[in-house]
Amino acid sequence: MTNDRPTVLIVEDEPAQREVLAYNLQSEGFHVEVAPDGDEALILVDEVQPDVIVLDWMLPGTSGIEVCRRLKTRPETNAIPVIMLSARSEEVDRVRGLETGADDYVVKPYSVLELMARVRNQLRRVRPAAVGKQLTYEDIILDAETHRVTRQNKPLKLGPTEFRLLTTFMEKPGRVWSREQLLDRVWGRDIYVDSRTVDVHIGRLRKSLCVHGGEDPLRTVRGAGYALG
């Protein structure tokens, strides 16, 4: 199982609300992970690398506001969008949540349909290809909806794995991805693949990108991994 589907982490201590959210997100095509408290959430974030976090403010143990603060102060996690859920509707509470780093703030009781829209809105920023947007980097165009790639207006033939690799790179140009991160994003955490397999597919992707000429846009960062640009 590959990790094509965007991953949403739900951090909610009320089982009924957690199940409703998980059901609706899964129905929308998301991969869902859940945590009943802040401490488990902090562990899961490192394990599953979610694309979006739906985080309740009032949690047993470490509060949601503290979880958000910790995530936003770490370079590894500060770019993950956090949607804060709270029964606190006062303006001062909204301001506190947003100043702590939350990217969005939703007051309980909320509309599930509205929350789904807010999740998709955050995904457009961090994984645009996951919501069907076209990606462009210099003369390379990737259409996530039709699974077509062109360079210099000429079509490129990419295998499924190479397409997922290129999508990952084009969503975040300049970011250095380690082999382990690429294995998790492209192959999925449920499948064991040797890290050397990444090098093989990177080589195939480079060959495909340069089939019509042009410089290799992929960069090897010694001891760290690969990046686009």
C-alpha positions as a Markdown table, in Angstrom:
| # | Residue | x | y | z |
|---|---|---|---|---|
| 1 | Met | 0.0 | 0.0 | 0.0 |
| 2 | Thr | 1.5 | 3.3 | -1.1 |
| 3 | Asn | 1.0 | 6.5 | 0.7 |
| 4 | Asp | -0.7 | 8.4 | -2.2 |
| 5 | Arg | -3.6 | 9.4 | 0.0 |
| 6 | Pro | -3.1 | 12.4 | 2.2 |
| 7 | Thr | -2.8 | 11.5 | 5.9 |
| 8 | Val | -4.9 | 13.3 | 8.5 |
| 9 | Leu | -4.2 | 12.9 | 12.2 |
| 10 | Ile | -7.2 | 13.3 | 14.4 |
| 11 | Val | -6.4 | 14.2 | 18.0 |
| 12 | Glu | -9.7 | 14.0 | 20.0 |
| 13 | Asp | -10.4 | 12.4 | 23.4 |
| 14 | Glu | -14.2 | 11.9 | 22.8 |
| 15 | Pro | -14.6 | 8.5 | 21.1 |
| 16 | Ala | -17.9 | 9.4 | 19.4 |
| 17 | Gln | -16.5 | 12.6 | 17.8 |
| 18 | Arg | -13.3 | 10.8 | 16.9 |
| 19 | Glu | -15.2 | 8.1 | 15.0 |
| 20 | Val | -17.4 | 10.5 | 13.2 |
| 21 | Leu | -14.5 | 12.5 | 12.0 |
| 22 | Ala | -12.5 | 9.4 | 11.0 |
| 23 | Tyr | -15.5 | 8.0 | 9.1 |
| 24 | Asn | -16.1 | 11.2 | 7.1 |
| 25 | Leu | -12.4 | 11.7 | 6.3 |
| 26 | Gln | -12.0 | 8.2 | 5.2 |
| 27 | Ser | -15.1 | 8.6 | 3.0 |
| 28 | Glu | -13.4 | 11.6 | 1.4 |
| 29 | Gly | -10.4 | 9.4 | 0.5 |
| 30 | Phe | -8.0 | 10.4 | 3.3 |
| 31 | His | -5.8 | 8.0 | 5.2 |
| 32 | Val | -6.7 | 8.6 | 8.9 |
| 33 | Glu | -4.7 | 8.1 | 12.1 |
| 34 | Val | -6.2 | 8.9 | 15.5 |
| 35 | Ala | -4.8 | 9.8 | 18.9 |
| 36 | Pro | -6.9 | 10.1 | 22.1 |
| 37 | Asp | -4.5 | 12.5 | 23.9 |
| 38 | Gly | -1.8 | 15.0 | 23.3 |
| 39 | Asp | 1.1 | 12.7 | 24.4 |
| 40 | Glu | 0.2 | 10.0 | 21.9 |
| 41 | Ala | -0.3 | 12.6 | 19.2 |
| 42 | Leu | 3.2 | 13.9 | 19.6 |
| 43 | Ile | 4.6 | 10.4 | 19.2 |
| 44 | Leu | 2.3 | 9.7 | 16.2 |
| 45 | Val | 3.3 | 12.9 | 14.4 |
| 46 | Asp | 6.9 | 11.6 | 14.1 |
| 47 | Glu | 5.8 | 8.1 | 13.1 |
| 48 | Val | 3.2 | 8.9 | 10.4 |
| 49 | Gln | 4.2 | 12.4 | 9.2 |
| 50 | Pro | 0.6 | 13.6 | 8.7 |
| 51 | Asp | -0.3 | 16.1 | 6.1 |
| 52 | Val | -2.9 | 17.8 | 8.3 |
| 53 | Ile | -3.7 | 17.6 | 12.0 |
| 54 | Val | -7.2 | 18.1 | 13.4 |
| 55 | Leu | -6.5 | 18.9 | 17.1 |
| 56 | Asp | -8.9 | 19.3 | 20.0 |
| 57 | Trp | -7.9 | 22.0 | 22.5 |
| 58 | Met | -9.1 | 20.2 | 25.6 |
| 59 | Leu | -7.2 | 16.9 | 26.0 |
| 60 | Pro | -6.2 | 14.8 | 28.9 |
| 61 | Gly | -2.5 | 15.2 | 29.8 |
| 62 | Thr | -0.8 | 17.5 | 27.4 |
| 63 | Ser | -3.4 | 20.0 | 26.1 |
| 64 | Gly | -4.0 | 20.7 | 22.4 |
| 65 | Ile | -2.7 | 24.2 | 22.7 |
| 66 | Glu | 0.6 | 22.8 | 24.1 |
| 67 | Val | 0.8 | 20.1 | 21.4 |
| 68 | Cys | 0.4 | 22.9 | 18.8 |
| 69 | Arg | 3.0 | 25.0 | 20.4 |
| 70 | Arg | 5.5 | 22.2 | 20.5 |
| 71 | Leu | 4.9 | 21.2 | 16.9 |
| 72 | Lys | 5.2 | 24.8 | 15.6 |
| 73 | Thr | 8.6 | 25.3 | 17.4 |
| 74 | Arg | 10.2 | 22.2 | 15.8 |
| 75 | Pro | 11.6 | 22.6 | 12.3 |
| 76 | Glu | 10.5 | 19.0 | 11.4 |
| 77 | Thr | 6.9 | 19.7 | 12.1 |
| 78 | Asn | 6.2 | 23.4 | 12.0 |
| 79 | Ala | 4.9 | 23.3 | 8.4 |
| 80 | Ile | 2.2 | 20.7 | 9.2 |
| 81 | Pro | -1.2 | 22.6 | 9.1 |
| 82 | Val | -3.0 | 22.4 | 12.4 |
| 83 | Ile | -6.8 | 22.9 | 12.6 |
| 84 | Met | -7.7 | 23.6 | 16.2 |
| 85 | Leu | -11.1 | 22.4 | 17.5 |
| 86 | Ser | -12.5 | 24.1 | 20.6 |
| 87 | Ala | -15.7 | 24.8 | 22.5 |
| 88 | Arg | -14.1 | 28.1 | 23.4 |
| 89 | Ser | -15.8 | 30.7 | 21.2 |
| 90 | Glu | -14.5 | 33.9 | 22.7 |
| 91 | Glu | -12.3 | 36.1 | 20.5 |
| 92 | Val | -9.5 | 36.0 | 23.0 |
| 93 | Asp | -9.4 | 32.2 | 22.7 |
| 94 | Arg | -9.4 | 32.2 | 18.9 |
| 95 | Val | -6.5 | 34.7 | 19.0 |
| 96 | Arg | -4.6 | 32.6 | 21.5 |
| 97 | Gly | -5.0 | 29.5 | 19.4 |
| 98 | Leu | -3.9 | 31.2 | 16.2 |
| 99 | Glu | -1.0 | 32.9 | 18.0 |
| 100 | Thr | 0.2 | 29.6 | 19.2 |
| 101 | Gly | 0.5 | 28.5 | 15.6 |
| 102 | Ala | -2.8 | 27.0 | 14.6 |
| 103 | Asp | -3.5 | 27.4 | 10.9 |
| 104 | Asp | -7.3 | 27.4 | 11.5 |
| 105 | Tyr | -9.7 | 27.5 | 14.4 |
| 106 | Val | -13.1 | 25.8 | 14.4 |
| 107 | Val | -15.6 | 26.3 | 17.3 |
| 108 | Lys | -17.6 | 23.3 | 18.6 |
| 109 | Pro | -20.3 | 22.3 | 17.7 |
| 110 | Tyr | -19.2 | 22.4 | 14.1 |
| 111 | Ser | -20.4 | 21.3 | 10.7 |
| 112 | Val | -18.6 | 18.2 | 9.6 |
| 113 | Leu | -19.0 | 19.3 | 5.9 |
| 114 | Glu | -17.4 | 22.6 | 6.8 |
| 115 | Leu | -14.5 | 20.9 | 8.6 |
| 116 | Met | -13.9 | 18.6 | 5.6 |
| 117 | Ala | -13.7 | 21.8 | 3.4 |
| 118 | Arg | -11.2 | 23.3 | 5.8 |
| 119 | Val | -9.0 | 20.2 | 5.7 |
| 120 | Arg | -9.0 | 20.3 | 1.9 |
| 121 | Asn | -8.2 | 24.0 | 2.0 |
| 122 | Gln | -5.1 | 23.2 | 4.1 |
| 123 | Leu | -4.1 | 20.4 | 1.8 |
| 124 | Arg | -4.1 | 22.7 | -1.2 |
| 125 | Arg | -1.1 | 24.5 | 0.5 |
| 126 | Val | 0.9 | 21.4 | 1.5 |
| 127 | Arg | 0.0 | 18.7 | -1.0 |
| 128 | Pro | -1.6 | 20.4 | -4.0 |
| 129 | Ala | -1.3 | 17.3 | -6.1 |
| 130 | Ala | -3.5 | 15.4 | -3.7 |
| 131 | Val | -6.4 | 17.6 | -4.5 |
| 132 | Gly | -5.8 | 17.4 | -8.3 |
| 133 | Lys | -3.9 | 20.7 | -8.8 |
| 134 | Gln | -1.4 | 21.0 | -11.6 |
| 135 | Leu | 2.2 | 21.4 | -10.5 |
| 136 | Thr | 4.9 | 23.4 | -12.4 |
| 137 | Tyr | 8.6 | 23.6 | -11.9 |
| 138 | Glu | 10.6 | 25.5 | -14.5 |
| 139 | Asp | 9.7 | 23.7 | -17.8 |
| 140 | Ile | 8.2 | 20.6 | -16.1 |
| 141 | Ile | 4.4 | 20.4 | -15.8 |
| 142 | Leu | 2.7 | 17.6 | -13.8 |
| 143 | Asp | -1.0 | 17.2 | -14.0 |
| 144 | Ala | -2.1 | 15.2 | -10.9 |
| 145 | Glu | -5.6 | 14.6 | -12.2 |
| 146 | Thr | -4.6 | 13.1 | -15.6 |
| 147 | His | -1.3 | 11.7 | -14.5 |
| 148 | Arg | 0.5 | 13.3 | -17.3 |
| 149 | Val | 3.9 | 15.0 | -17.2 |
| 150 | Thr | 5.5 | 17.2 | -19.8 |
| 151 | Arg | 8.9 | 18.9 | -20.1 |
| 152 | Gln | 9.5 | 21.6 | -22.8 |
| 153 | Asn | 5.9 | 20.9 | -23.9 |
| 154 | Lys | 6.9 | 17.3 | -24.7 |
| 155 | Pro | 5.3 | 14.3 | -23.0 |
| 156 | Leu | 7.3 | 12.2 | -20.6 |
| 157 | Lys | 6.7 | 8.5 | -19.9 |
| 158 | Leu | 7.0 | 7.8 | -16.2 |
| 159 | Gly | 6.2 | 4.6 | -14.3 |
| 160 | Pro | 3.8 | 4.9 | -11.3 |
| 161 | Thr | 6.7 | 5.0 | -8.8 |
| 162 | Glu | 8.6 | 7.7 | -10.7 |
| 163 | Phe | 5.4 | 9.7 | -11.0 |
| 164 | Arg | 4.9 | 9.6 | -7.2 |
| 165 | Leu | 8.5 | 10.5 | -6.7 |
| 166 | Leu | 8.3 | 13.5 | -9.0 |
| 167 | Thr | 5.0 | 14.6 | -7.4 |
| 168 | Thr | 6.7 | 14.5 | -4.0 |
| 169 | Phe | 9.6 | 16.6 | -5.2 |
| 170 | Met | 7.4 | 19.1 | -7.1 |
| 171 | Glu | 5.1 | 19.7 | -4.2 |
| 172 | Lys | 8.1 | 21.1 | -2.2 |
| 173 | Pro | 10.9 | 22.2 | -4.5 |
| 174 | Gly | 14.2 | 22.7 | -2.7 |
| 175 | Arg | 13.3 | 20.4 | 0.2 |
| 176 | Val | 15.8 | 17.7 | 0.8 |
| 177 | Trp | 14.1 | 14.3 | 1.2 |
| 178 | Ser | 16.0 | 11.5 | 2.9 |
| 179 | Arg | 15.7 | 8.0 | 1.5 |
| 180 | Glu | 13.6 | 7.0 | 4.5 |
| 181 | Gln | 11.2 | 9.8 | 4.0 |
| 182 | Leu | 10.8 | 9.0 | 0.3 |
| 183 | Leu | 10.2 | 5.3 | 1.2 |
| 184 | Asp | 7.4 | 6.4 | 3.6 |
| 185 | Arg | 5.8 | 8.9 | 1.2 |
| 186 | Val | 6.2 | 6.9 | -2.1 |
| 187 | Trp | 6.1 | 3.3 | -1.1 |
| 188 | Gly | 4.2 | 3.4 | 2.2 |
| 189 | Arg | 5.1 | 2.4 | 5.7 |
| 190 | Asp | 3.3 | -0.9 | 5.4 |
| 191 | Ile | 5.7 | -2.3 | 2.8 |
| 192 | Tyr | 9.4 | -3.1 | 3.3 |
| 193 | Val | 11.6 | -1.8 | 0.6 |
| 194 | Asp | 15.4 | -1.6 | 0.7 |
| 195 | Ser | 16.6 | 2.0 | 0.7 |
| 196 | Arg | 18.8 | 1.2 | -2.3 |
| 197 | Thr | 15.5 | 0.8 | -4.3 |
| 198 | Val | 15.1 | 4.6 | -3.9 |
| 199 | Asp | 18.4 | 5.2 | -5.7 |
| 200 | Val | 17.3 | 2.9 | -8.6 |
| 201 | His | 14.0 | 4.8 | -9.1 |
| 202 | Ile | 15.7 | 8.2 | -8.8 |
| 203 | Gly | 18.0 | 7.1 | -11.6 |
| 204 | Arg | 15.0 | 6.1 | -13.7 |
| 205 | Leu | 13.3 | 9.4 | -13.0 |
| 206 | Arg | 16.4 | 11.3 | -14.0 |
| 207 | Lys | 16.6 | 9.5 | -17.2 |
| 208 | Ser | 13.0 | 10.1 | -18.0 |
| 209 | Leu | 13.2 | 13.8 | -17.2 |
| 210 | Cys | 16.2 | 14.3 | -19.5 |
| 211 | Val | 15.0 | 12.1 | -22.4 |
| 212 | His | 14.3 | 15.2 | -24.5 |
| 213 | Gly | 17.4 | 17.1 | -23.3 |
| 214 | Gly | 17.8 | 19.7 | -20.7 |
| 215 | Glu | 19.7 | 19.6 | -17.4 |
| 216 | Asp | 19.0 | 17.1 | -14.6 |
| 217 | Pro | 16.8 | 19.1 | -12.2 |
| 218 | Leu | 17.3 | 16.6 | -9.3 |
| 219 | Arg | 20.1 | 17.3 | -6.8 |
| 220 | Thr | 21.9 | 14.6 | -4.7 |
| 221 | Val | 22.8 | 15.9 | -1.3 |
| 222 | Arg | 25.6 | 13.8 | 0.1 |
| 223 | Gly | 24.6 | 12.1 | 3.4 |
| 224 | Ala | 21.1 | 13.6 | 3.3 |
| 225 | Gly | 19.1 | 12.6 | 0.3 |
| 226 | Tyr | 17.6 | 14.2 | -2.8 |
| 227 | Ala | 16.0 | 17.4 | -3.8 |
| 228 | Leu | 14.4 | 19.1 | -6.8 |
| 229 | Gly | 16.4 | 22.2 | -7.5 |
